């Protein structure tokens, strides 16, 4: 294992950041998959426990005992996925953040390809977004997502067909420039482009949630998402990215 060995070691280039709430049965097998997928390069693994009420934190502490490259941050109360990822991103030391959900639906095996794509793209590429194939959701949920994606692309012109995929590779400096609000993860492509960066995509195969239940339902995605969409539209329209053409 080539992961980071201690807080005093040189900072790794890669920081895996995962926000979890009540994912006790999922975190340990997910950690094993991450270890296998990223064995080629040192990395740090940051979990943010967002107010879990089950054995999630206990299992994370258990995994941490044999993984000196792993850190666990704990929210006093649940604040949501965006807040969890933001906490992890600010604590991260790597220049490249690797983001995924903690429910088992996102396969870490795609992370090396996402790293390759962002590296080959160079500084102009701010983020690589997973694009799910063969989604395991219900027919109604797939319809809902297709409708929301169509409206979002038309309004925000974010160039992404699937912003709901949790698998992302994003430059930390870019992520820290994004406005933080609950639901940010659904609009990262649009907001990264707002900062003047390009987006790349990697096709990934979606998996079913391993255990537990989803934290998102129809009502807390649809109407809140629509309101957020118009807010992001306003932010994009008001942003001007300066291009420095001469230095002296």
Beta strands, then each sheet from edge to edge (+ up, - down):
strand 1: 14-20
strand 2: 43-50
strand 3: 70-75
strand 4: 96-99
strand 5: 125-133
strand 6: 168-171
strand 7: 198-205
sheet 1: 3+ 2+ 1+ 4+ 6- 5+ 7+
end
